[in-house]
Amino acid sequence: MPSITKKKSVAGALHREVGFLDLFAILAPDWPLYQQAFERVTRNTAFIRGAECQRFEEAFAEWALPGSQVLGCANGTDALRLAIRALGLKAGDEAIVPAMTFFATVEPLVELGLVPRLVDVEEGTWLMDLKQLERAVGPKTKLIVPVHLYGQSPQMDRIREVADGHNCFVLEDAAQAQGALWKGKPVGYWGDVATFSFFPGKNLGAFGDAGALLSKNADIVARARALSNHGGAQKYQHDEFGYNSRLDNLQAAFLNIKLNRIDEWNAKRRQVALWYSQYLADIPYLSLPVENINAESVYHLYVVLVEDRPRFQEFLAKRGVQTGVHYPKAIHQQPAVLRYFGDLGNFPNAEKVAAHGVSLPMGPTLSEEDVFYVSEVIREYYEAK
Ligand SMILES: Cc1ncc(COP(=O)(O)O)c(C=O)c1O
């Protein structure tokens, strides 16, 4: 057991501040490099899709899935939108999506007129349930959207088989999972296309919004590239109606620096998860996240399930431990979905994680002492009950 600095709180109990994610601590070691990158790009004044952007697209492809191609774009939601368009999907096509994910997974689908068909998630991993998928897939299905939620890949080989059996595309929403593996293969390997978010809090985060799309199919990336630039591969020639969704050169310059650290950060996140699972293992009433034996999660989040969430979070907050909820409503419970589609049914596991899930502090700068402290506070919560 690690020894922790014993600073007493007013109540006399052990006290330590453990933030949910310390973004500045992540940036601090490379601060001079970010400053140099800022100088370089701003003096050059090539702000949109310049050399840094091209370098990032190549380096990210090489790191994420050698042989693939990458398009940098404005954010992860746009990456999904561009992917759907680049696959040639159209209004009325049915897309299967897990009922527990961030809202942005379904937003572009609905906006483009596709019909989302929700399936429940499996207990423990909270990822798309294969049996539910097999039951839901049918002649109208044109797309399956597995989400690598909390940093873990769902059963991608089986999802691919289901998709092939029904002649539909697989779009991997890997916003939370840069570097995750399924059966030793990275995100994008099983899907036709994969999308990423570089929102600042993600495992690989920019200094603002940014995203990317990856595919082994060069035609998909080329079409997405044109769509992201007002529908034209050539300047001032617009072959279709597209978007303005380009990766800023400055964001790309920062991402190029951070890409050198992502393996180290992901490994540390896995270490933090291991510490949690060791220190929390013997606490009854607490459900720990399950990592599938075939998966290598990059632990974007570490989500436990507790009975009385408000009380649990308040107890931890009073002892300096910040927590989060991802996400307090499943997709079918969101007001926009209810208003637009009405009642889409019951998805008990998605509802369960929405009602009881708590994200504990997680990030590459947490120490073993931090994790031990959080675990001791949780132990105290259950002992005090
Ligand atoms: C699962 C999932 N999909 C999509 C997105 C959208 O990414 P962005 O915020 O970059 O638009 C996010 C990011 O929060 C996400 O977590």
PDBQT file of the ligand as one rigid body, heavy atoms in Angstrom, charges set to zero:
ROOT
HETATM    1  C1  LIG A 401     -18.665   8.622 -28.078  1.00  0.00    +0.000 C 
HETATM    2  C2  LIG A 401     -18.502   9.998 -28.656  1.00  0.00    +0.000 A 
HETATM    3  N1  LIG A 401     -18.898  10.224 -29.907  1.00  0.00    +0.000 NA
HETATM    4  C3  LIG A 401     -18.744  11.422 -30.488  1.00  0.00    +0.000 A 
HETATM    5  C4  LIG A 401     -18.189  12.488 -29.812  1.00  0.00    +0.000 A 
HETATM    6  C5  LIG A 401     -18.128  13.816 -30.475  1.00  0.00    +0.000 C 
HETATM    7  O1  LIG A 401     -16.859  14.373 -30.526  1.00  0.00    +0.000 OA
HETATM    8  P1  LIG A 401     -16.660  15.960 -30.520  1.00  0.00    +0.000 P 
HETATM    9  O2  LIG A 401     -16.983  16.460 -29.161  1.00  0.00    +0.000 OA
HETATM   10  O3  LIG A 401     -15.223  16.143 -30.878  1.00  0.00    +0.000 OA
HETATM   11  O4  LIG A 401     -17.568  16.525 -31.565  1.00  0.00    +0.000 OA
HETATM   12  C6  LIG A 401     -17.730  12.299 -28.512  1.00  0.00    +0.000 A 
HETATM   13  C7  LIG A 401     -17.076  13.386 -27.776  1.00  0.00    +0.000 C 
HETATM   14  O5  LIG A 401     -17.424  13.858 -26.775  1.00  0.00    +0.000 OA
HETATM   15  C8  LIG A 401     -17.918  11.027 -27.906  1.00  0.00    +0.000 A 
HETATM   16  O6  LIG A 401     -17.527  10.803 -26.639  1.00  0.00    +0.000 OA
ENDROOT
TORSDOF 0
